[in-house]
Amino acid sequence: MTYVQLTSGQGGWPMSVFLTPDLNPFFGASYFPPEDQYGRPGFKTLLDRISQLWENNPKKVKASGENMTEQLRSYIEAKPVEETSTLDPTAVAGETYHHFENSFDSIYGGFGSAPKFPTPVQLQFLIDYYMYNRQKKTADAQKALEMALFTLKKIAAGGIHDHIGSGFHRYSTDKKWHVPHFEKMLYDQAQLLSLYSSAYQITGESMFADITRDIILYVSRDLHHAQGGFYSAEDADSLPFENSSKKLEGAFCVWEISELRDILGLVNSHVVGVHYGCKEEGNVDPMQDPQNELKRKNVLLECNSIEETAKSTGMTPTEVHEILNLAKTKLWEYRSSIRPRPHRDEKILTSWNGLMITGLVHAYEAIQDEAIIKLAVKAAEFIYQELYDPSTHILLRSYCNGRSDIQGFVDDYCNFIQALLDLYEVTFDERWIEWAFVLQEKQNELFYDHEEGGYFNVTVNDKSILVRMKEEQDGAEPSANSVSLRNLVRLASLLEVPVYFSKAQETVQAFRLSLSKFPFALPALVASFMLVSNGLKEIVLAGRPTDPAMLTFKKIVSRVFMPNKLVALAKQEGFIASKNSIIKQIAEQSSSTVNEPAAYICENFACGLPIYDAEQLKSTLA
């Protein structure tokens, strides 16, 4: 993609790049139509020309490819001009916030115009920005939270949310979140799960908890491998009927009015139609349907509140609520039993499963359902059994009816390390933290840039990649360096590893130019930079894990959302005690002086007095 952007001035998917046998690129661009049109060559014409070019003068093509590779390498490895000014985290975060404030859509939520993506990294930055600045009671902090919550509500009400089948589609083709590209991706579910969980922790609004459960229902039902891992995606296209010959976009999800009447009856279909904006002629703007695949179809979109629908239909809100719930059940039964399902991509990727485990942990913290954490633990155990070599400590990239032989990239390591850290904080099972440390050591060995700081995408031994790059910009997922930065800080503090603090500072410095010039392009890295500058708030619990009072403490701590929270259980023996002298000391002191559970709030390597009262702990963390 970098090659295409540099040579054509723009990028995008789908993308085609032609390489010599030595893997040097000599021509590339984004979309080519199947056939020639509007003076633009079609893909078949392009193939003919590439073939002729290669047959007529392969030496010239090879020379061109080698030259392009050298130019690409020179561009990527060029050292930025050193700046002497100190990178101010407050200024960097403020500039990032103002960028999103200026591009915010105050009517429909999100940022910019169509097409609209959920962009979890941007919304998570805004929530973190609010949390770090809320004590100052600034207008910016409150506005950041309001933008994030408003967008989450609009996404949940939109057609991008599958109101019948649960979960979220990839993106919206319009600014209203109405007509989606119907593909569903695991990494979207994972990050949105974290966001809706955080929103519920902060606000206590039940709708955020409802969406949290909705995402879990989808992934556990439709993307879950029997042994615990999570599949990658479901396609946008599917056959409308069993005997159809052509797949259509959204065929599994959309409805005609006549279908709603047949399945639900006249009265209930009318209520559903009013609530979700259904029309006899369909509710999809022809401009959003260039292939005429959605003609007379309705994409369900919450146009009214329950109260508004009740008023429009002459019913009580309770009656409407019951009808909608019954309708969702009946429509899902119809969809899942009658309509052909979209193709499911059954790759299990270590990286995306790491994000999913993190999402599940956050959901468990928010709604305290033990079944959720069991899903997370099973997924981690699947990765250990199928995608990890304990003798070399190497992660593998993917599994599909068996493990691949592709070794993990940096995002596989950092996302899964993050997941293991999160798992430890809610289970206090030290096997997760010990594994996280082992994997961090391996990630440092394979990917760390010891000259400039930060992490490369691939190992030095990967000969399939022309140039080792370091990603800092966030896209559909947070960049590997933003996640790694958080991991380094958490592990450095929990296990007292000073060299990890140094690596965290070096990673920030490696991207100082981007952080100072266009921080809005890397909101997850900015959020991690805020963590580095604000420091962690460690909450150390001491006492018997099964004590009812301890379980109350644990629930209070879990229920609170703080972007810089780190939770640990003090034990006299074990992996953490062998590394962290302060936590070991707390465990010894607790066992020798009192029997009741205590909580210690620690910041900047100093801990406050023990807290023995649940209400005091709750008010301290508020």
PAMAR-858328 format. One record per residue: x, y, z of N, C-alpha, C in turn. Coordinates in steps of 0.05 Angstrom, whole numbers, plus 5000, padded with zeros to 4 digits. Layout:
% PAMAR-858328
XYZXYZXYZ
...
END
This chain:
% PAMAR-858328
501749765000500050005000501750255000
503950245015505750475015506850524987
507550314973508550344946506450474928
503950384929501850494912501350784919
501350844945500851124953503151314943
505651214944507851384936507951414906
507151214891507351224862504951344848
502551324861500151424848498951664863
499851714887498751934903496251864918
495351614916492951534931493051224934
491351134953491250844957488450764962
487950504966485350404971485050114963
482849994972482349714965480049694946
479949494928482049294924484549414911
486849284915489349384905490849164891
492149234869493749044854496549154851
498548994858501349064854502748834840
504148894818505548684803508448684810
509548444815512248414825513848244805
516448294805518248114790518547864806
519847654795520247404811521947454836
523447674836525047734860523447904880
520847934875518948074893519248374893
520448484872520648774870518148884855
516749084865514449194852515249364828
513849334805514349504782511849654772
509549564781507049714775504849644795
503349844802501149794821499150024821
496649964828494550164831492250034847
490250204853488050084867486049964848
483650054846481549914832481749924801
481449694788481049684759478449544754
476749654737474149514731474649254715
472749074716473148824701473648864671
472149064659472349124631473149414627
474149474603474949754597472449934599
472750164611470550354613471550634620
470250834608470851114613473851174608
475051044588477751094582479750964601
478750814619480550674639480650384631
483150274630483349994622482149804643
480849594633479849394651482049204660
481449034679483448864691484648674671
482948574653483948384633485848524613
485148764605486948924588489648974602
489449034628491849084643493648834643
492448604647494048354648495448304621
493948364599495248324573497648514570
497348764578499548954575501948874593
501348794618503548704636505048464624
503448284612504648044600506448114577
505548304559507148384536509648524546
509348694566511648844577513848654587
512948444601514848254612516148084590
514648004571515747834549517647984532
517048244527518648404509521348494521
521348554547523748664559523848604589
524248354597524248284625526548424641
528848464628531048594642530348884650
528949014632528049294639526049294662
524249104661522249084683523649024709
525548844709527048774733528549014744
529849154726531449394735529549604747
527149644734525249824745524349744773
523849484776522949394803525049434824
527649374817529749404836530049704844
529849874824530050164829527750254848
525350154843523050234859523350144888
524449894891524849794918526849964933
529050044920531050214933529850484940
528150604923526850854929525050824953
523550604953521750544975523250515001
525450365000527050325024528250595034
529150755016530351015023528251195037
525751185026523651345037522951265065
522650995069521850895095523950925116
526450885108528650895127529851165131
528751365117529851635120529451735148
531551845160531351945188530152225188
528052265205526852535206528852735219
528452985212530153195223529553205253
531753205269531453205298530253475307
528353455325527153695337528153705366
528853945374530053975401527854025422
525454115414523354175433522353915446
521453935471520353705485517553655475
516853395473514153315464512353345488
510353525486508453585508506053415505
505653215523503353035521500653185522
500553395538497953545540497353675514
499353795501498853935475498253735453
499553505453499053295433496253195436
495353135460492653035465490653245458
491153495465489353715459488953755429
491153745414490953775385489353545373
489753305383488253075373485253115379
484653195403481853245410480553455392
481853675388480753895371480253805342
481953635332481553525305478953385304
478353215323475853065323473453245329
473853435346471753625351470953775326
472853855310472354005285471053835263
471553575263470453405242467953245252
467053305276464853155288462253215274
460653005269458053035257456053045281
455053285287453353325311450553225306
449853155281447153055275447052755276
448952625264448952335262451152195277
452952345288455252225302457452145283
459752075294461952005277463452245267
465252205248466952425239467052425209
466752665197466852695168464252595156
464352555129462052475114462252185106
460452095089460351815080462751755062
463651495062462751275080463751315108
462251205127462951235155463650965168
465950965181466850725195466550775225
466250555240465950595269468350725283
470750685271473250795281473550775312
473650535322473850495351476250645364
478550655349480850785361480351075367
478751205350478151495355476251525379
474251365380472351375402473651305429
475451105428476851035453478651255462
479951395443481651625450479951835465
477551895454475852095466475052025494
474351765498473651675525476051695544
478351615535480751635552481451935558
481152105537481652385541479852505563
477352425562475452515583476352425610
477152165613477852055639480352195650
482252245633484752375643484252665651
482252795640481853085644479353155660
477852945668475153005680475453155707
477553115722477853255747478153555744
479153625720479453915714476854045707
474753875702472053975695472154175672
473754105651473854285628471654215608
470954405592468854365572469854165551
472454165545473553985525473153695534
473753645560473553365570470653265568
468753435576465953355575465053315546
465953495529465153465500466253215488
468753135496469952895486468152655493
467252635518465552415526462952425511
461752665508459152685495459352595466
461552675452461852585424461952285422
463452165440463751875439461151735445
459751815466457251685473455051725452
454951965441452952035421453351855396
455951825388456551665365455851365370
456551275394455850995401452850945400
451351135409448351105408447351105379
448451285363447651295335448351045319
450750945325451550695312449750465320
449050455346447350235356444550255344
443550495338440950525327440950475297
443250505284443350495254443150225242
443050215216443049965201445649825202
447749965209450349835212450349635235
448449665253447949475275445849275265
446449025266444548815258442448775280
440148905278438148895299436948625303
437048455283435848195285437947985291
440247995278442247785281444547855300
444448105311446448195330449148255317
450848405331453448475321453248715302
455648795291455849035275457048965248
456049095227457149075200459649255198
461049235176463649355173463549665173
461949785156461750075155459150155142
458550415143456050515131456750665105
455250615084455650755059454551035059
452951105079451851375081452551495108
451951755111452751895136450951835159
448651695154446651645175447051375189
449051225182449550955192447350765183
445950825161443650675153444250425136
445450475113445850255094448750165096
449249925108452049845112453149695089
455849655089457049435075456749205095
455448995087454348795106456348595117
458848615110460848445121461048485151
461648275166462048305195464848205201
466448365216469248295222469548255252
471148055260471648005288472848245302
474748375289476148595302474348835308
472248875292470249085298468649005322
467748755323466148665347467848695372
470348625370472148625394472448915405
473049105387473649375396471049515405
468849465390466349585398465349475425
466049225430465349095456466749255478
469249315474470749475494469449745498
468649875476467550145478464850145492
463049965484460449965497460649885526
462549715533462949645561463949885577
465850035565466850275578464650485582
462950515561460750705563458850635585
458350375589456550285610457850335638
460450275640461850325665461650625673
461950795654462051085659459251195665
457251115650454551235651452551075667
452850805667450750645679448250615663
448250725638445850705621445550425610
443150315614442650025608443049965578
442550155560442750095532445550015524
447550125538450350055533450849765542
449649685564449949405573448549215553
446249305543444649145524446349095498
447749295489449349265464451749095470
452849115494455048945502454248645501
451948585512450848315511450248225482
449348415466448648355438451048265422
453248405426455748335412456748055420
456648005447457447745457455747525446
453147575444451347375432452147305404
452747515388453547465360456147305358
458247395372460847255368460746975380
459346935402459246675415457546475399
455646575384453846405368454846355340
455946565327456546555299459546555292
461246635310464146645303465846485322
464546295336465946145357466645865349
469245805350470245525345469645355370
468945105366468144935388470344915410
472844945402475044925422475745195435
474445405426474845655441475745895425
477045865402477946095386475546225372
476146455360474046605345474846635316
472846575298473246605270473446905262
474346955237475147225229472847395220
470947285204469047465191466747305179
464647455171462447355154462247535130
461747425107461547575082459147755081
459247955064457048135060454948015042
455847845022453947735002453047455010
450647395002449647115005447347074985
446546824982444346754965441746834978
439946964963437347044975435646804981
435846594964434246344968436046104963
435345874972436945634968437445574939
435445624922435845554893436845794877
437646014889438646244875441446184863
442046314841444646264828446646484833
445646714843447446944847447247054875
449547104888449547224914448947524912
447647634932447047914933447948034959
448748284958449548434981447248455001
447748375026445848405048443448225047
443448025029441047855025440147715051
442047655068441447515093440047705113
440347965110439548155131437148335125
436448365099434448565093431648445089
429648625089426848525090425048685071
423248545058421048675044418648685063
416948885059414548915076412848665076
412548545052410948305050412048075067
414648055069415847845086415247895115
415448145124414848215151411948145158
410148205140407348135145406947835147
408147685129407747395129408847275155
411047375165412347255188411147355214
410447615215409547735240406547795243
405247795220402447875221402148175217
399648265211399248545204399948735227
398948675251399348865273402248895280
403548665285406348675294408248775273
407648705247409348805226409149105223
406749215229406349505228408049635249
408049525273409649645295412649635288
413549405277416249385269416949585247
415149615228415549795206415850085215
414150165234414250435245416850475260
417550285277419950315294422450325278
422650155257425150125242425050255214
423050425210423050585185422750435159
421050215160420650055136418550175118
418950135091417050245072416350035051
413950065039413049875019415049854996
416050084988417950094965420850054973
421250004999423949975010424950235021
426850225039427850475051430750535044
431750405023434550455015434650654992
436050874996436451064975437850934951
436750964927438050844903440950924900
441751154911444551244909446351054926
445150924946446650734963446550454952
445250424928444850154917445550154888
448050194881448850214853448449964837
448349734850447949474836445049384836
443249554846440349484848439849214862
441449164883441148924898439148954922
438549214928436849264952434149394944
433349354920430849474911428549344926
426749514937424449434953425249304980
427749324986428649205011428849415033
428649335058428849505081431149425099
432949615104435049575124434049695150
433749525170432549625195434249835209
432950055216434150295227432350395249
433250415273431450525294430950815290
428450875280427751145274426351285298
425451135317423951245339424851105365
424251245387424551115413422050935417
422150765437419850595444417450765449
417850995463415551165470414451295445
416151375426415151505402413651305385
414651055383413250845368410550785381
410450775408407950725422405950945416
406751195415404951415409403951395381
405651325362404851305334402951075328
403150865344401550625339399150595359
398950785377396750775396396950555417
399450485423399950275443401450385467
401750225487403350295510406250225504
408250365516411050285512411549995519
410249895540410649615547409749425525
407449485512406449325490408449325467
409449565460411349595438413849435444
414849465468417349325476416949025473
414748915482414248625479413948545450
412548705434412248635406414948635391
416648835397419248845384421048605392
420948535417422548305426421648045413
418948015412417847775399418547775369
418348005356418948025328421847965322
423648055339426547995335427047695336
425747565355426047275357425047135333
422647205324421447075300422947125275
423947375271425347445247428147305247
429347275270431947125271431446835265
429346715276428746435270428346395240
427046585228426546565199429146585184
430746795190433246835177435146595179
435446495203437346295208436546015198
433945975195433045715186432245705156
431445925145430445935117432546045098
433846265105435646395086438446265087
439746235064442446135064444346335078
446046235095447846405110450146515092
451146745099453546845085455946655091
457846655073460346495078461746605103
462746425119464246495143467246445138
468846645143471746615140472746485166
473546235164474146075188477146075196
478546275186481246315197480946415226
482646315243482846415271485546555273
485446815275487946975276488647045305
491147005312492047055339491547345346
492247525328491947815333489047885340
487247805323484447885327483247745351
484147495356483147365381484147505406
486547625404487547785426485648025431
484848165410482948385413480348285424
479448055416476847945425477047875455
479147765464479447695492479447955509
480848155499480748415513477948525515
476448515492473648605493471948445512
472348185514470848025532471548085561
474048135567474848215594473548475602
473548665584472248925590469248895594
468048715578465148665581464648535609
466348345616466048225643466248425665
468248605663468548815683465948985685
464749035663462349205662459849075673
459348825665456748695672457048455689
459448375696459948175717458547905712
458647805687457447545681459747345678
459747145695461946955694462246805668
460046775653460146635627461946785608
462147045611463747205592466647145596
467547125621470347075626471146795618
469246615620469746335610470346335580
468946495565469446525536472346625532
473146825547475746945544477946745551
477546595573479546395581479846175561
477546075550477645865530479145955505
478746205497480146315474483146325478
483946405502486846415509488046135509
486545945520487545675521487645555493
485845635475485945545447488545635434
489245895439491745995427494145845438
494145785464496345635475496645365463
494345225459494444955449495044945419
494045135404494145105375496045305361
496645525374498145735359500645835375
501745665392504045735408505845505411
508445555409510545355413511945415440
511345275461512445335487515545295489
516645135470519545085471521045325460
519945465441521245705429519945965437
517545955449515946185456515046345432
514746215410513846355385510846305381
509446525375506646515367506446465338
504346325329503746295301501546485294
501246525268499446735258496546645258
496046395247493246325242492746035243
490245965246489245695247486745665230
486645455213484245405198484345105192
482744945207482844655204485744555209
487044685227489844625233491544875233
493744865247495445105249496945155223
497445415217499145485195502045465203
503845485184506645495192507745785190
505945975189506746255188507146365216
509546455222510046565249508646825252
508046895277506547135283508047385276
506447595269507447865264507348015291
508148265290508348415315505548455327
503448485310500748525322499748275335
500548045326499747795340500847795368
503347875371504547885398503248105415
503248345406502348565424499448545431
497648465412494848445419494348215438
495847995435495447775452496647825480
498947955481500148035507498148205522
496948405508494948575521492648405532
491748205516489548035525490347885551
492847785552493647635575493847815600
494848055596494848245619492048305629
490148345610487448395618486248155632
486847905622485747665635486747635664
489347695667490447685695488847865714
488248105705487148305723484348235732
482948055718480247975727480147695739
482247535734482347255744484447225767
486447395767488747375785490247105781
489846975758491246735752494046805740
496146745755498746855747499946715723
498646495713499746375689499446575666
497446745666497146935644499247145645
499947255668501947465670504747345664
505247105672507846975666508146935636
505946845623506046805594506347075580
504947285590505247545578508147645578
509447595601512247685603514047535584
513647275582515247105563514847205534
512347265527511747355500512847635495
512847805516514048075512517048055508
518347875522521147835517521647745488
519947565479520247465451519647685431
517647845436516948065418519348265417
520548315440522848495440525148385423
525548125426527747995411527247995381
524747955373524147915344523648185330
522548385344521448615329522548885338
523848905361524549165371526849285355
526649545350528749695336530549815357
532849685361534649765382536250025376
536050115351537350365343535550605347
533050575337531250805337528950785356
528450545368526150505385523650425369
521750315382519250225369519549955357
517349845347517249565337516749555307
518349385294517849325265515449135263
514249135239511948955235512848665233
515148615222516048335217518848305228
519748055230522447995240524548055219
526948065228529148115209529547875190
528547645198528947405182526747365161
524747535161522547505142523447605115
524047425097525047495070522747555050
520247515058518047565040517347865039
518448025058517848305059520248465050
519748655032521948805020523248995040
521649135055522649335074521249295101
522749285122521549275149520449545156
517849555162516549805168515649805197
515350045208514250075235511650235232
509450115240506850245238506350415262
505550665257504650825280501750925276
500850935250498151035245496150825250
493850905262491750725269489650715246
488650485241486550455221484150315233
483350095221481149945233481849825259
484449785264485449685290487549875300
488049875326490250035336492949935326
494850115322497450035312498849865333
500649695323502049515341503749675361
504849905353506450055371504850195393
502350265387500750385408500050175429
499349935421498749715440501249635455
503449615441505949535454506849745475
506349995470507050205489505550155515
503050105514501450045538502449795552
502949595537503949345549506549385564
508349535552510949575565510649715592
508849925592508450075617507149895638
505249735631503849565650505749345661
507249215643509049005652511349125668
512349355660514549485675513749535704
511349625708510349695734509749445751
508249265739507349025753509548835760
511648815743513748625747516448765753
516349025757518749185763521049125743
520549195718522549155697523249425686
525349555697526049835689526649855659
527749655647528449675618525949705601
523649605611521149645596520349935596
520750075619520250365619521950505599
524450425597526250545577525250495549
524450255543523450195517520850345511
519250395531516750555527517550835519
519450955533520351225526521551235498
523151035492524351025465522250995443
520150845449518050815429516551075424
516051225445514851495442516651665425
519251665431521151835416521351745386
521051485381521251395354519051515336
516851595348514651705333514051995340
516052135350515652405359514852595336
515952545312515252715290512252695283
511252445282508452405276506752515298
507552465323505952565346505852865347
507953005337507953295337506653415313
506653275290505653385265502753315258
502053055263499352965256498352755276
498152835302497352635322494552515318
492852665304490152565299490052315282
492252255268492352015252493151765268
493951815293494751595311493551635339
490951635340489651685366490251475387
490551225379491251015399494051055410
495851145394498551205403498551445422
496851645415496551875433495451795460
493451615459492251515484494351365501
496051215488498251075502500251275513
500751485498502551695507501351835532
498751875533497451985556497851795580
497751535575498251345597501151365608
503051395589505851425598506151675615
504951895606505352155620503752175646
501452045647499752045672500651835692
501851625682502651405699500251225707
500950995717498850805724497750855752
495250775756494150765783493850475790
495650375806495550095813493750045838
492049845835490249775857491049485865
492249465888493249215898491349115920
490148885915488248755934489848545950
489348545976490648355994488548216011
488947946014487047786029486447536015
484647376027483947116015482047165991
482747055967481247105943478347025945
477646815961474946715963473246855985
474547036000473147176021470947346009
468447336018466247496007466847796005
468247896026468948176026471048236003
472848045998474748075976473348075950
471347905947469747895922468348165917
467348285939466148545937468148755928
470548755940472648935932473248905902
473548645894474248595866472048695847
469548665855467348755838467449065836
467949195858468049495858470249585839
472549465841474849545825474349485795
473149255789472549185761470549385749
468549455765466349615755467149895746
469449995756470450265751472050265725
471450445707473150475683475250695688
477850615685480050805686482050705665
482850885646484650795625487450725635
488150815659490750755670490650575695
488450425697488150245720489849985716
491149905737492549645738491849505764
490749265762489749125786491448875790
492148825816493748595822492848485849
493248225853492748095878495448035892
495748125916498248095931498447805941
500547665933501147395943503947385953
504447225974507147205984508947035966
507846855951509346685933508146715905
509846635885508846635858510446815840
509646835815511246975795511447265801
509247395807509247685812510947745837
510547595858512047635883515047615878
515847435860518747405854519847645839
518147805828519048035812518548305826
516248325841515348585851515648575882
517548725892518048725921515848855937
514649065925512549215939510049035943
509248895922506948725923507448495943
509848385942510548175961510448275990
511348515994511348636021508548686031
506748776013503948816020502648546028
503248336013502148076020503047976047
505648016053506747926079505548086102
505348346098504248516118501348456124
499848406102497048346105496548086120
498147886114497747626127498547626157
500347806164501347806191499847986210
498348186199497148386216494048366217
492748316195489848306194488848076177
486447996183485247776167483347886146
482348126149480448236130481748336105
480348326082481548426057482048726058
484148806043484849086042485549156013
485249406007485949515980487949735984
490049735967492149935968492150075941
492050345941492250495917495150595914
496450515893499250585890499750745864
501250965868502051135845504851225849
506351245827509151335828510851175848
510450915848512050725865511550775895
509250895902508650935930505750855934
505150715956502450625962501250775986
498650825984497250956006496650756028
495350856048494550686071492450486061
492350256074490350056066487550146070
485750066052482950126054481449866060
479949866082478549626091475549636086
474549876080471649916077470849936048
468849786040467949776012467050046002
465550196019464550456010466750656007
468750636025471050816022472550755997
472850495990474250425965472650535941
470050505942468350605920468650905916
468651055938468851345936471651435928
473751275936476451345928476851315898
475551115886475851055858473951215840
472051355852470051495837471251735822
END
